Amino acid sequence: MTTKERRHHPRISALNLISYNCIDETEQIVAQGMGRTLNVSEGGILLETHSPIDPQNAIALAIGLEDELINIKGKIVFSMAGKDEKFEAGIEFFEMQDSTLDILKKFIKAFSEQ
């Protein structure tokens, strides 16, 4: 039995440092932290953190991609326990400038060609 792939964009394995702010419905920062990407696509990331992230909040991300720093907002699609006492959160991007998307596409293309 095969499972249907639901992703709109292919993901690449990539380890990048990330800073995040969790934002509630009143746009207040309710939590912040550091983590790393486990994989990246044009539509989202898999984020590994030391603390669980509440899926009720939106998330503002600052991601270091090679020599670039990009800022993206997203929603948490799922959050679960990961390996080695860490946590994983699937994040779908929902607010991104065109210039940020261009940087992300270049990074994904370069990484895919390696």
N, C-alpha and C positions, 0 to 999 in steps of 0.2 A: 504494500500500500504506500502510495506517495503522498507527501503533504504539499499543498499548494504554497508557493512563495508569495507572501503578502507585501513584500517591500517593493516600493516603486523605483528605488535606486540601489545599485549594487554597493555592498559595504566592503571596505578594505580594512585589514588589520593594521592598526596604527596606535602607537603609544605616545600620547602628547599630554603635557601638563595642562591642567585646567583649573580655573578659579570659578566658583559659582556662588550666586546669591539666590536663595529661595524667596519667592515673592507671593504674598497672600492676595486675596481678592481686593484689598484696599490699596494695593501697590506698595505695601510696607515690606521691608526685608525682615524675614522671620528666622532665617538661618543662612550661614555662609560657610564655605569650606574650600578645600582643595581636593583634587582627584586627578584621574588620568583617563584618557579615552582608551577603550579596548578596540573599538572599530569606529569608522567614520563613513558617512555617505553624504550626498547632497541634501538628504532629507532628515538626517538625524545622527545620533551617536549612541554608543553603549558606554556609559560612564561608570568607572569604578571609584568608590569612595570608602573612607574609614567609618562613616556613619550612615545610617539609613536616611533616605530622602522621602519626605511626605509627598505622595502623588497628588494630593489636593492642591499643591502650590505650583505656580509657574516657576521657571528657572531662567536666570540670566547667566550666560556663560561667557567667559573670556578664555579663548583657546589659543595656545601658542602652536602655530604651524610653521615649522622651520624658522624663517626670519620675520614672520608676520604674526600679529596678534589680532584676532578677530573677535567681535562681540556679537552674540546671537541669543535670541530668546527662544524658549521652547516649552513644551508641556511634557510631563512625565507620563509615559505610556504604561510602564511597569517598574516596580522596584522589588528586589529580592535579595536574599542572602547570597553572597558569592563565595569565592575561595579564600582560604587563609584569614577568616574572620573579617572579611571585607564585604561590601555591598555593591550591587550592580543596579543601574537604572537605565532603562531605555528611554531616550529623549527624542521627541519629534520636534524639529524646528518649525516655528510659526511666524517669526518676525526676523527678517534679515534684509540688509541693504544689498542692492545689486553688486556693489563693489566687493562686499563680503562673500557673496555667492561666487563671484569670479575667482577670488583667492582660493576658496574651498575647491572649486572645480579644478584649478591648476594643480593644487596639492594632490588631489585624488588621482588626477591623470599621471602626474609624475611618479606617485607611489605605485600605481598600477603597472607602470612600465618597468619597474625594477625587477 
